[in-house]
């Protein structure tokens, strides 16, 4: 850790991964600084000419409005791009809790880059510390994303051994998402009641295949049937799936994710039983 002049630190290079600065937090930090509270150092990358801020935008803003001339900083040798990449995952574990808008911006920062856009959804998710399904969603929605015919069929990812490999992603869109697989795994018997052999996924299941969540739950390789235009129930079901994904994404530990998945399966099983009985009572 060292001390840098506030005016030396550059914040104009697109290294900010938050959607916006929270002015109330800045003012609160400034008051605490005036009271003598010592904050953790900011993180900057030095390319030999400039100091690029990667983490600590609220702290630096507070120092500025508090008329501080210097600030404590951890300096790493690296470029502006290194600062952007570091910033994408900053604040996931400390500081002001990231909003969904913050997560969106961090993912978009990487998707807008010609090199990083070619990374797999899982690799970008690891860098931004979000679930790979979140990256896939933002990739589809991004107005800057390439058309399907232009998207490279091979994407780079980092293996558990630290080496770089490529994955053919041409048919990824044909696979079922994890939540659909879980829903469909609740099989019904000839009476319309859920079978008792409900699958129970363990933590080991989620760790296999390079810790890649895309491979954590088996997918069907069958070609999807031609879909009819979506109805309001279709939209509702899709929203529920996205919500389940979001809840699982927010759980920090693997065992917690595992528990949430199994609780979801049990709930779907009970719901199916309830409506089966209701349909019998109504004469259907």
Secondary structure, DSSP 8 states (H G I E B T S, - for coil): -EEEEGGGEE--SS---SSS--HHHHHHHHHHHHTT-----EEEEE-SS-EEEEE-HHHHHHHHHTT-SEEEEEEEE--HHHHHHHHHHTTSSSSS---HHHHHHHHHHHHTSTTGGGB-HHHHHHHHTS-HHHHHHHHHH-TTS--TTTS-SEEEEE-TTS-EEEEE-TTGGGS--HHHHHHHTS-B-TTS-B-S------HHHHHHHHH-TTTTS----S---------HHHHHHHHHHHHHHHHHHH--SHHHHHHHHHHHHHHHHHHHHHHHHHHHHTT-
